[in-house]
Amino acid sequence: MKNNITHTLNQQGERLENHGDIEAELIRHFKSVHLEPPINRKPAIDKILSHIPKLIIEKHNHLLLRPVTLLEVDSAMKQMQEGKAPGPDSFTSTFFHHFGNISKRKSGKLSKNLKCFTGCSPP
């Protein structure tokens, strides 16, 4: 036995038997049922957030958002385990260990690329 809807009634009480009409009526119905009234949630959010301790002070936040230095990048590259790919580009740590000094020579270009990690604001 196959479950299927053969008909439904619209808001005016009219019987709908056409598949397209039934589909449109169901979509209309569920959109109206799940529509949420626009309300200002900011006061409720602020009240909840007031109970959550702030663990990062302004000084730490500044340190977290400052630009990454080439020395930090070099240190991180040296600590990476062989064969691991730190990002979606699939370049393994072996690549970075082998070509690390090229990065140093092209420090201007590397610095520009690193800004993409530090140039955005947190949500």
A tleap script that builds the chain and sets N, CA, C and O, in Angstrom:
source leaprc.protein.ff14SB
mol = sequence {
  NMET LYS ASN ASN ILE THR HIE THR LEU ASN
  GLN GLN GLY GLU ARG LEU GLU ASN HIE GLY
  ASP ILE GLU ALA GLU LEU ILE ARG HIE PHE
  LYS SER VAL HIE LEU GLU PRO PRO ILE ASN
  ARG LYS PRO ALA ILE ASP LYS ILE LEU SER
  HIE ILE PRO LYS LEU ILE ILE GLU LYS HIE
  ASN HIE LEU LEU LEU ARG PRO VAL THR LEU
  LEU GLU VAL ASP SER ALA MET LYS GLN MET
  GLN GLU GLY LYS ALA PRO GLY PRO ASP SER
  PHE THR SER THR PHE PHE HIE HIE PHE GLY
  ASN ILE SER LYS ARG LYS SER GLY LYS LEU
  SER LYS ASN LEU LYS CYS PHE THR GLY CYS
  SER PRO CPRO
}
set mol.1.N position { 0.843 -1.179 0.000 }
set mol.1.CA position { 0.000 0.000 0.000 }
set mol.1.C position { 0.883 1.235 0.000 }
set mol.1.O position { 1.859 1.308 0.746 }
set mol.2.N position { 0.548 2.182 -0.816 }
set mol.2.CA position { 1.325 3.401 -0.960 }
set mol.2.C position { 0.586 4.555 -0.279 }
set mol.2.O position { -0.606 4.762 -0.509 }
set mol.3.N position { 1.310 5.305 0.565 }
set mol.3.CA position { 0.721 6.481 1.183 }
set mol.3.C position { 0.712 7.615 0.176 }
set mol.3.O position { 1.739 7.932 -0.424 }
set mol.4.N position { -0.455 8.227 -0.009 }
set mol.4.CA position { -0.489 9.414 -0.848 }
set mol.4.C position { -1.706 10.249 -0.481 }
set mol.4.O position { -2.701 9.737 0.033 }
set mol.5.N position { -1.609 11.524 -0.750 }
set mol.5.CA position { -2.698 12.451 -0.445 }
set mol.5.C position { -3.513 12.618 -1.722 }
set mol.5.O position { -3.002 13.074 -2.745 }
set mol.6.N position { -4.765 12.249 -1.648 }
set mol.6.CA position { -5.624 12.316 -2.846 }
set mol.6.C position { -6.363 13.643 -2.955 }
set mol.6.O position { -6.745 14.063 -4.047 }
set mol.7.N position { -6.561 14.303 -1.810 }
set mol.7.CA position { -7.245 15.601 -1.842 }
set mol.7.C position { -7.024 16.324 -0.511 }
set mol.7.O position { -6.610 15.722 0.479 }
set mol.8.N position { -7.303 17.602 -0.514 }
set mol.8.CA position { -7.263 18.429 0.692 }
set mol.8.C position { -8.211 19.597 0.490 }
set mol.8.O position { -8.717 19.815 -0.611 }
set mol.9.N position { -8.446 20.339 1.546 }
set mol.9.CA position { -9.308 21.519 1.461 }
set mol.9.C position { -8.435 22.752 1.643 }
set mol.9.O position { -7.533 22.774 2.480 }
set mol.10.N position { -8.716 23.777 0.848 }
set mol.10.CA position { -7.970 25.019 1.015 }
set mol.10.C position { -8.650 25.871 2.093 }
set mol.10.O position { -9.602 25.417 2.728 }
set mol.11.N position { -8.172 27.093 2.303 }
set mol.11.CA position { -8.707 27.965 3.353 }
set mol.11.C position { -10.182 28.307 3.125 }
set mol.11.O position { -10.916 28.550 4.082 }
set mol.12.N position { -10.603 28.326 1.902 }
set mol.12.CA position { -11.995 28.650 1.586 }
set mol.12.C position { -12.902 27.411 1.666 }
set mol.12.O position { -14.108 27.514 1.442 }
set mol.13.N position { -12.334 26.263 1.979 }
set mol.13.CA position { -13.102 25.040 2.088 }
set mol.13.C position { -13.289 24.313 0.767 }
set mol.13.O position { -14.042 23.342 0.689 }
set mol.14.N position { -12.605 24.780 -0.268 }
set mol.14.CA position { -12.718 24.140 -1.586 }
set mol.14.C position { -11.848 22.880 -1.618 }
set mol.14.O position { -10.735 22.855 -1.092 }
set mol.15.N position { -12.375 21.867 -2.233 }
set mol.15.CA position { -11.655 20.595 -2.342 }
set mol.15.C position { -10.634 20.687 -3.475 }
set mol.15.O position { -10.960 21.079 -4.596 }
set mol.16.N position { -9.390 20.317 -3.158 }
set mol.16.CA position { -8.312 20.331 -4.149 }
set mol.16.C position { -7.894 18.892 -4.418 }
set mol.16.O position { -7.558 18.153 -3.493 }
set mol.17.N position { -7.918 18.497 -5.694 }
set mol.17.CA position { -7.541 17.129 -6.057 }
set mol.17.C position { -6.331 17.085 -6.983 }
set mol.17.O position { -5.675 16.049 -7.094 }
set mol.18.N position { -6.033 18.185 -7.641 }
set mol.18.CA position { -4.897 18.271 -8.554 }
set mol.18.C position { -3.599 18.290 -7.735 }
set mol.18.O position { -3.489 19.013 -6.745 }
set mol.19.N position { -2.630 17.489 -8.162 }
set mol.19.CA position { -1.357 17.374 -7.431 }
set mol.19.C position { -0.706 18.747 -7.214 }
set mol.19.O position { -0.259 19.048 -6.107 }
set mol.20.N position { -0.650 19.571 -8.249 }
set mol.20.CA position { -0.039 20.896 -8.155 }
set mol.20.C position { -0.770 21.791 -7.170 }
set mol.20.O position { -0.136 22.539 -6.425 }
set mol.21.N position { -2.122 21.724 -7.156 }
set mol.21.CA position { -2.912 22.536 -6.233 }
set mol.21.C position { -2.700 22.076 -4.786 }
set mol.21.O position { -2.587 22.899 -3.877 }
set mol.22.N position { -2.648 20.762 -4.584 }
set mol.22.CA position { -2.418 20.210 -3.237 }
set mol.22.C position { -1.037 20.642 -2.734 }
set mol.22.O position { -0.880 21.069 -1.590 }
set mol.23.N position { -0.045 20.521 -3.614 }
set mol.23.CA position { 1.322 20.912 -3.240 }
set mol.23.C position { 1.375 22.384 -2.856 }
set mol.23.O position { 1.952 22.737 -1.827 }
set mol.24.N position { 0.772 23.250 -3.678 }
set mol.24.CA position { 0.775 24.693 -3.404 }
set mol.24.C position { 0.082 24.992 -2.079 }
set mol.24.O position { 0.554 25.836 -1.317 }
set mol.25.N position { -1.025 24.319 -1.793 }
set mol.25.CA position { -1.766 24.548 -0.555 }
set mol.25.C position { -0.962 24.083 0.666 }
set mol.25.O position { -0.956 24.753 1.699 }
set mol.26.N position { -0.295 22.951 0.546 }
set mol.26.CA position { 0.529 22.470 1.657 }
set mol.26.C position { 1.701 23.415 1.929 }
set mol.26.O position { 2.026 23.697 3.082 }
set mol.27.N position { 2.317 23.889 0.881 }
set mol.27.CA position { 3.427 24.844 1.040 }
set mol.27.C position { 2.919 26.117 1.702 }
set mol.27.O position { 3.548 26.627 2.629 }
set mol.28.N position { 1.784 26.635 1.233 }
set mol.28.CA position { 1.201 27.845 1.826 }
set mol.28.C position { 0.898 27.625 3.304 }
set mol.28.O position { 1.204 28.471 4.144 }
set mol.29.N position { 0.295 26.481 3.609 }
set mol.29.CA position { -0.079 26.180 4.987 }
set mol.29.C position { 1.140 26.118 5.905 }
set mol.29.O position { 1.167 26.762 6.954 }
set mol.30.N position { 2.149 25.339 5.505 }
set mol.30.CA position { 3.295 25.172 6.393 }
set mol.30.C position { 4.141 26.430 6.501 }
set mol.30.O position { 4.771 26.659 7.534 }
set mol.31.N position { 4.168 27.247 5.459 }
set mol.31.CA position { 4.859 28.534 5.572 }
set mol.31.C position { 4.156 29.426 6.582 }
set mol.31.O position { 4.812 30.125 7.353 }
set mol.32.N position { 2.832 29.410 6.586 }
set mol.32.CA position { 2.097 30.257 7.535 }
set mol.32.C position { 2.200 29.718 8.960 }
set mol.32.O position { 2.270 30.497 9.911 }
set mol.33.N position { 2.208 28.398 9.117 }
set mol.33.CA position { 2.302 27.795 10.448 }
set mol.33.C position { 3.670 28.056 11.067 }
set mol.33.O position { 3.775 28.300 12.269 }
set mol.34.N position { 4.715 28.005 10.251 }
set mol.34.CA position { 6.071 28.135 10.772 }
set mol.34.C position { 6.615 29.557 10.682 }
set mol.34.O position { 7.791 29.791 10.961 }
set mol.35.N position { 5.779 30.493 10.299 }
set mol.35.CA position { 6.214 31.885 10.219 }
set mol.35.C position { 6.317 32.444 11.626 }
set mol.35.O position { 5.378 32.346 12.415 }
set mol.36.N position { 7.441 33.018 11.927 }
set mol.36.CA position { 7.676 33.560 13.252 }
set mol.36.C position { 7.522 35.067 13.204 }
set mol.36.O position { 8.055 35.710 12.300 }
set mol.37.N position { 6.810 35.639 14.149 }
set mol.37.CA position { 6.649 37.098 14.119 }
set mol.37.C position { 7.988 37.784 14.367 }
set mol.37.O position { 8.792 37.302 15.164 }
set mol.38.N position { 8.231 38.897 13.698 }
set mol.38.CA position { 9.504 39.600 13.916 }
set mol.38.C position { 9.483 40.269 15.297 }
set mol.38.O position { 8.709 41.193 15.548 }
set mol.39.N position { 10.353 39.778 16.177 }
set mol.39.CA position { 10.450 40.372 17.510 }
set mol.39.C position { 11.901 40.697 17.803 }
set mol.39.O position { 12.815 40.119 17.215 }
set mol.40.N position { 12.098 41.630 18.717 }
set mol.40.CA position { 13.443 42.037 19.102 }
set mol.40.C position { 13.954 41.088 20.180 }
set mol.40.O position { 13.467 41.111 21.311 }
set mol.41.N position { 14.922 40.262 19.839 }
set mol.41.CA position { 15.467 39.295 20.789 }
set mol.41.C position { 16.672 39.837 21.566 }
set mol.41.O position { 17.165 39.188 22.489 }
set mol.42.N position { 17.136 41.023 21.187 }
set mol.42.CA position { 18.348 41.572 21.800 }
set mol.42.C position { 18.260 41.646 23.325 }
set mol.42.O position { 19.217 41.246 23.989 }
set mol.43.N position { 17.166 42.137 23.918 }
set mol.43.CA position { 17.119 42.171 25.392 }
set mol.43.C position { 17.270 40.787 26.027 }
set mol.43.O position { 17.967 40.644 27.032 }
set mol.44.N position { 16.630 39.774 25.460 }
set mol.44.CA position { 16.735 38.413 26.008 }
set mol.44.C position { 18.153 37.888 25.850 }
set mol.44.O position { 18.692 37.263 26.764 }
set mol.45.N position { 18.760 38.137 24.695 }
set mol.45.CA position { 20.136 37.678 24.453 }
set mol.45.C position { 21.091 38.374 25.419 }
set mol.45.O position { 21.972 37.737 25.998 }
set mol.46.N position { 20.911 39.693 25.592 }
set mol.46.CA position { 21.775 40.445 26.517 }
set mol.46.C position { 21.642 39.926 27.941 }
set mol.46.O position { 22.633 39.845 28.666 }
set mol.47.N position { 20.427 39.573 28.347 }
set mol.47.CA position { 20.201 39.050 29.693 }
set mol.47.C position { 20.939 37.722 29.887 }
set mol.47.O position { 21.570 37.496 30.920 }
set mol.48.N position { 20.851 36.859 28.889 }
set mol.48.CA position { 21.547 35.567 28.967 }
set mol.48.C position { 23.055 35.780 28.975 }
set mol.48.O position { 23.767 35.168 29.771 }
set mol.49.N position { 23.542 36.646 28.091 }
set mol.49.CA position { 24.983 36.881 28.008 }
set mol.49.C position { 25.542 37.513 29.278 }
set mol.49.O position { 26.722 37.345 29.587 }
set mol.50.N position { 24.704 38.236 30.015 }
set mol.50.CA position { 25.188 38.869 31.250 }
set mol.50.C position { 25.579 37.825 32.296 }
set mol.50.O position { 26.328 38.141 33.220 }
set mol.51.N position { 25.093 36.598 32.172 }
set mol.51.CA position { 25.417 35.527 33.115 }
set mol.51.C position { 26.618 34.697 32.681 }
set mol.51.O position { 27.061 33.815 33.416 }
set mol.52.N position { 27.145 34.973 31.494 }
set mol.52.CA position { 28.297 34.227 30.980 }
set mol.52.C position { 29.551 35.062 31.228 }
set mol.52.O position { 29.649 36.186 30.737 }
set mol.53.N position { 30.503 34.530 31.981 }
set mol.53.CA position { 31.705 35.329 32.282 }
set mol.53.C position { 32.536 35.583 31.030 }
set mol.53.O position { 32.650 34.729 30.151 }
set mol.54.N position { 33.109 36.772 30.975 }
set mol.54.CA position { 34.000 37.116 29.867 }
set mol.54.C position { 35.395 36.646 30.240 }
set mol.54.O position { 36.013 37.167 31.169 }
set mol.55.N position { 35.881 35.658 29.507 }
set mol.55.CA position { 37.180 35.069 29.820 }
set mol.55.C position { 38.321 35.733 29.060 }
set mol.55.O position { 39.481 35.610 29.454 }
set mol.56.N position { 38.005 36.433 27.976 }
set mol.56.CA position { 39.051 37.091 27.187 }
set mol.56.C position { 38.945 38.585 27.443 }
set mol.56.O position { 37.953 39.227 27.099 }
set mol.57.N position { 39.993 39.118 28.054 }
set mol.57.CA position { 40.004 40.551 28.306 }
set mol.57.C position { 40.470 41.283 27.047 }
set mol.57.O position { 40.970 40.659 26.111 }
set mol.58.N position { 40.305 42.589 27.027 }
set mol.58.CA position { 40.631 43.395 25.842 }
set mol.58.C position { 42.082 43.194 25.391 }
set mol.58.O position { 42.357 43.126 24.193 }
set mol.59.N position { 43.014 43.098 26.359 }
set mol.59.CA position { 44.437 42.904 26.027 }
set mol.59.C position { 44.633 41.586 25.267 }
set mol.59.O position { 45.354 41.541 24.270 }
set mol.60.N position { 43.983 40.509 25.748 }
set mol.60.CA position { 44.106 39.212 25.075 }
set mol.60.C position { 43.442 39.236 23.703 }
set mol.60.O position { 43.949 38.648 22.748 }
set mol.61.N position { 42.312 39.915 23.613 }
set mol.61.CA position { 41.617 40.023 22.333 }
set mol.61.C position { 42.506 40.728 21.309 }
set mol.61.O position { 42.567 40.322 20.148 }
set mol.62.N position { 43.189 41.779 21.742 }
set mol.62.CA position { 44.108 42.501 20.841 }
set mol.62.C position { 45.224 41.575 20.360 }
set mol.62.O position { 45.589 41.604 19.185 }
set mol.63.N position { 45.764 40.757 21.258 }
set mol.63.CA position { 46.826 39.822 20.874 }
set mol.63.C position { 46.324 38.768 19.891 }
set mol.63.O position { 47.047 38.366 18.979 }
set mol.64.N position { 45.074 38.320 20.083 }
set mol.64.CA position { 44.509 37.312 19.188 }
set mol.64.C position { 44.232 37.864 17.794 }
set mol.64.O position { 44.275 37.122 16.813 }
set mol.65.N position { 43.947 39.165 17.701 }
set mol.65.CA position { 43.562 39.760 16.418 }
set mol.65.C position { 44.703 40.462 15.696 }
set mol.65.O position { 44.515 40.965 14.588 }
set mol.66.N position { 45.872 40.503 16.302 }
set mol.66.CA position { 46.983 41.198 15.648 }
set mol.66.C position { 47.485 40.376 14.453 }
set mol.66.O position { 47.241 39.171 14.391 }
set mol.67.N position { 48.175 41.009 13.516 }
set mol.67.CA position { 48.695 40.276 12.347 }
set mol.67.C position { 49.699 39.187 12.767 }
set mol.67.O position { 50.435 39.345 13.742 }
set mol.68.N position { 49.709 38.110 12.027 }
set mol.68.CA position { 50.638 37.001 12.266 }
set mol.68.C position { 52.006 37.398 11.721 }
set mol.68.O position { 52.106 37.973 10.638 }
set mol.69.N position { 53.054 37.089 12.474 }
set mol.69.CA position { 54.405 37.421 12.007 }
set mol.69.C position { 55.004 36.232 11.253 }
set mol.69.O position { 54.573 35.092 11.426 }
set mol.70.N position { 55.991 36.514 10.424 }
set mol.70.CA position { 56.666 35.441 9.687 }
set mol.70.C position { 57.394 34.499 10.641 }
set mol.70.O position { 57.508 33.305 10.366 }
set mol.71.N position { 57.886 35.025 11.756 }
set mol.71.CA position { 58.553 34.192 12.755 }
set mol.71.C position { 57.558 33.167 13.326 }
set mol.71.O position { 57.915 32.008 13.533 }
set mol.72.N position { 56.313 33.596 13.579 }
set mol.72.CA position { 55.289 32.679 14.085 }
set mol.72.C position { 54.940 31.616 13.046 }
set mol.72.O position { 54.748 30.448 13.384 }
set mol.73.N position { 54.860 32.023 11.788 }
set mol.73.CA position { 54.562 31.069 10.715 }
set mol.73.C position { 55.690 30.049 10.616 }
set mol.73.O position { 55.440 28.848 10.513 }
set mol.74.N position { 56.922 30.525 10.646 }
set mol.74.CA position { 58.082 29.634 10.557 }
set mol.74.C position { 58.099 28.654 11.726 }
set mol.74.O position { 58.374 27.468 11.542 }
set mol.75.N position { 57.809 29.144 12.914 }
set mol.75.CA position { 57.773 28.285 14.103 }
set mol.75.C position { 56.674 27.228 13.978 }
set mol.75.O position { 56.892 26.063 14.310 }
set mol.76.N position { 55.503 27.630 13.501 }
set mol.76.CA position { 54.393 26.693 13.337 }
set mol.76.C position { 54.734 25.632 12.288 }
set mol.76.O position { 54.418 24.455 12.464 }
set mol.77.N position { 55.382 26.054 11.192 }
set mol.77.CA position { 55.756 25.098 10.142 }
set mol.77.C position { 56.732 24.056 10.669 }
set mol.77.O position { 56.639 22.880 10.317 }
set mol.78.N position { 57.672 24.484 11.515 }
set mol.78.CA position { 58.669 23.551 12.060 }
set mol.78.C position { 58.039 22.551 13.025 }
set mol.78.O position { 58.549 21.442 13.187 }
set mol.79.N position { 56.947 22.928 13.660 }
set mol.79.CA position { 56.292 22.051 14.635 }
set mol.79.C position { 55.328 21.059 13.988 }
set mol.79.O position { 54.880 20.116 14.642 }
set mol.80.N position { 55.004 21.262 12.709 }
set mol.80.CA position { 54.043 20.398 12.046 }
set mol.80.C position { 54.625 19.002 11.832 }
set mol.80.O position { 55.780 18.854 11.432 }
set mol.81.N position { 53.813 17.984 12.101 }
set mol.81.CA position { 54.230 16.594 11.905 }
set mol.81.C position { 54.353 16.311 10.405 }
set mol.81.O position { 53.543 16.787 9.610 }
set mol.82.N position { 55.366 15.537 10.028 }
set mol.82.CA position { 55.595 15.213 8.618 }
set mol.82.C position { 54.371 14.541 8.001 }
set mol.82.O position { 53.747 13.673 8.612 }
set mol.83.N position { 54.041 14.960 6.780 }
set mol.83.CA position { 52.966 14.321 6.028 }
set mol.83.C position { 51.570 14.834 6.331 }
set mol.83.O position { 50.611 14.405 5.690 }
set mol.84.N position { 51.430 15.737 7.288 }
set mol.84.CA position { 50.110 16.259 7.636 }
set mol.84.C position { 49.792 17.473 6.772 }
set mol.84.O position { 50.674 18.280 6.482 }
set mol.85.N position { 48.539 17.601 6.363 }
set mol.85.CA position { 48.091 18.750 5.573 }
set mol.85.C position { 47.277 19.661 6.493 }
set mol.85.O position { 46.192 19.277 6.931 }
set mol.86.N position { 47.780 20.855 6.789 }
set mol.86.CA position { 47.107 21.725 7.742 }
set mol.86.C position { 45.870 22.438 7.210 }
set mol.86.O position { 45.135 23.049 7.987 }
set mol.87.N position { 45.628 22.376 5.929 }
set mol.87.CA position { 44.482 23.094 5.378 }
set mol.87.C position { 43.877 22.379 4.199 }
set mol.87.O position { 44.331 21.299 3.820 }
set mol.88.N position { 42.846 22.978 3.611 }
set mol.88.CA position { 42.125 22.333 2.517 }
set mol.88.C position { 42.880 22.284 1.193 }
set mol.88.O position { 42.436 21.623 0.255 }
set mol.89.N position { 44.027 22.980 1.105 }
set mol.89.CA position { 44.762 22.984 -0.163 }
set mol.89.C position { 45.583 21.715 -0.371 }
set mol.89.O position { 46.174 21.543 -1.437 }
set mol.90.N position { 45.636 20.826 0.613 }
set mol.90.CA position { 46.332 19.534 0.572 }
set mol.90.C position { 47.850 19.631 0.537 }
set mol.90.O position { 48.517 18.621 0.316 }
set mol.91.N position { 48.420 20.825 0.748 }
set mol.91.CA position { 49.874 20.927 0.856 }
set mol.91.C position { 50.273 20.341 2.196 }
set mol.91.O position { 49.793 20.784 3.239 }
set mol.92.N position { 51.141 19.358 2.174 }
set mol.92.CA position { 51.547 18.705 3.426 }
set mol.92.C position { 52.660 19.496 4.097 }
set mol.92.O position { 53.251 20.404 3.512 }
set mol.93.N position { 52.923 19.122 5.340 }
set mol.93.CA position { 53.994 19.769 6.095 }
set mol.93.C position { 55.346 19.539 5.414 }
set mol.93.O position { 56.248 20.369 5.536 }
set mol.94.N position { 55.490 18.431 4.707 }
set mol.94.CA position { 56.738 18.151 3.985 }
set mol.94.C position { 57.015 19.253 2.969 }
set mol.94.O position { 58.152 19.702 2.825 }
set mol.95.N position { 55.976 19.686 2.269 }
set mol.95.CA position { 56.118 20.785 1.309 }
set mol.95.C position { 56.623 22.035 2.017 }
set mol.95.O position { 57.565 22.680 1.559 }
set mol.96.N position { 55.983 22.374 3.148 }
set mol.96.CA position { 56.367 23.592 3.859 }
set mol.96.C position { 57.770 23.486 4.447 }
set mol.96.O position { 58.506 24.473 4.473 }
set mol.97.N position { 58.148 22.298 4.918 }
set mol.97.CA position { 59.500 22.125 5.451 }
set mol.97.C position { 60.537 22.280 4.340 }
set mol.97.O position { 61.589 22.886 4.544 }
set mol.98.N position { 60.235 21.731 3.167 }
set mol.98.CA position { 61.180 21.778 2.054 }
set mol.98.C position { 61.281 23.179 1.450 }
set mol.98.O position { 62.374 23.646 1.129 }
set mol.99.N position { 60.131 23.848 1.297 }
set mol.99.CA position { 60.122 25.148 0.626 }
set mol.99.C position { 59.968 26.320 1.594 }
set mol.99.O position { 59.663 27.434 1.168 }
set mol.100.N position { 60.172 26.087 2.871 }
set mol.100.CA position { 59.998 27.136 3.879 }
set mol.100.C position { 60.847 28.366 3.625 }
set mol.100.O position { 60.389 29.490 3.829 }
set mol.101.N position { 62.098 28.162 3.173 }
set mol.101.CA position { 62.968 29.318 2.938 }
set mol.101.C position { 62.510 30.138 1.738 }
set mol.101.O position { 62.852 31.316 1.641 }
set mol.102.N position { 61.748 29.549 0.825 }
set mol.102.CA position { 61.172 30.334 -0.278 }
set mol.102.C position { 60.177 31.324 0.299 }
set mol.102.O position { 60.104 32.468 -0.147 }
set mol.103.N position { 59.406 30.884 1.299 }
set mol.103.CA position { 58.448 31.767 1.949 }
set mol.103.C position { 59.150 32.972 2.535 }
set mol.103.O position { 58.652 34.096 2.461 }
set mol.104.N position { 60.321 32.727 3.124 }
set mol.104.CA position { 61.060 33.828 3.745 }
set mol.104.C position { 61.522 34.826 2.691 }
set mol.104.O position { 61.494 36.036 2.914 }
set mol.105.N position { 61.947 34.309 1.540 }
set mol.105.CA position { 62.401 35.202 0.478 }
set mol.105.C position { 61.258 36.019 -0.093 }
set mol.105.O position { 61.444 37.164 -0.503 }
set mol.106.N position { 60.082 35.427 -0.116 }
set mol.106.CA position { 58.911 36.124 -0.648 }
set mol.106.C position { 58.046 36.625 0.510 }
set mol.106.O position { 56.819 36.530 0.471 }
set mol.107.N position { 58.701 37.154 1.529 }
set mol.107.CA position { 57.993 37.534 2.744 }
set mol.107.C position { 56.916 38.579 2.492 }
set mol.107.O position { 55.889 38.575 3.172 }
set mol.108.N position { 57.122 39.463 1.542 }
set mol.108.CA position { 56.104 40.465 1.240 }
set mol.108.C position { 54.816 39.820 0.784 }
set mol.108.O position { 53.732 40.174 1.247 }
set mol.109.N position { 54.942 38.858 -0.142 }
set mol.109.CA position { 53.755 38.179 -0.659 }
set mol.109.C position { 53.110 37.331 0.429 }
set mol.109.O position { 51.885 37.280 0.533 }
set mol.110.N position { 53.932 36.662 1.245 }
set mol.110.CA position { 53.401 35.835 2.319 }
set mol.110.C position { 52.672 36.704 3.336 }
set mol.110.O position { 51.610 36.329 3.834 }
set mol.111.N position { 53.242 37.855 3.641 }
set mol.111.CA position { 52.588 38.749 4.596 }
set mol.111.C position { 51.218 39.165 4.104 }
set mol.111.O position { 50.267 39.218 4.884 }
set mol.112.N position { 51.104 39.464 2.808 }
set mol.112.CA position { 49.802 39.846 2.242 }
set mol.112.C position { 48.812 38.701 2.356 }
set mol.112.O position { 47.646 38.917 2.686 }
set mol.113.N position { 49.272 37.472 2.083 }
set mol.113.CA position { 48.382 36.321 2.160 }
set mol.113.C position { 47.948 36.033 3.587 }
set mol.113.O position { 46.834 35.563 3.814 }
set mol.114.N position { 48.816 36.310 4.549 }
set mol.114.CA position { 48.476 36.058 5.947 }
set mol.114.C position { 47.400 37.021 6.439 }
set mol.114.O position { 46.680 36.711 7.388 }
set mol.115.N position { 47.285 38.177 5.810 }
set mol.115.CA position { 46.285 39.147 6.248 }
set mol.115.C position { 44.873 38.594 6.114 }
set mol.115.O position { 43.970 39.043 6.819 }
set mol.116.N position { 44.666 37.634 5.229 }
set mol.116.CA position { 43.325 37.072 5.090 }
set mol.116.C position { 42.915 36.350 6.363 }
set mol.116.O position { 41.722 36.202 6.632 }
set mol.117.N position { 43.885 35.897 7.153 }
set mol.117.CA position { 43.562 35.218 8.413 }
set mol.117.C position { 43.333 36.207 9.537 }
set mol.117.O position { 42.624 35.900 10.496 }
set mol.118.N position { 43.918 37.385 9.437 }
set mol.118.CA position { 43.856 38.325 10.561 }
set mol.118.C position { 43.084 39.593 10.232 }
set mol.118.O position { 42.858 40.417 11.118 }
set mol.119.N position { 42.680 39.766 9.002 }
set mol.119.CA position { 42.053 41.024 8.610 }
set mol.119.C position { 40.554 41.086 8.803 }
set mol.119.O position { 39.945 42.114 8.504 }
set mol.120.N position { 39.941 40.026 9.290 }
set mol.120.CA position { 38.503 40.082 9.456 }
set mol.120.C position { 38.144 40.201 10.925 }
set mol.120.O position { 38.923 39.829 11.803 }
set mol.121.N position { 36.965 40.719 11.176 }
set mol.121.CA position { 36.495 40.871 12.548 }
set mol.121.C position { 35.791 39.608 12.996 }
set mol.121.O position { 35.157 38.936 12.183 }
set mol.122.N position { 35.888 39.273 14.262 }
set mol.122.CA position { 35.170 38.099 14.745 }
set mol.122.C position { 33.667 38.354 14.727 }
set mol.122.O position { 33.239 39.507 14.768 }
set mol.123.N position { 32.860 37.295 14.667 }
set mol.123.CA position { 31.403 37.483 14.621 }
set mol.123.C position { 30.869 38.082 15.900 }
set mol.123.O position { 29.664 38.303 16.022 }
savepdb mol mol.pdb
quit
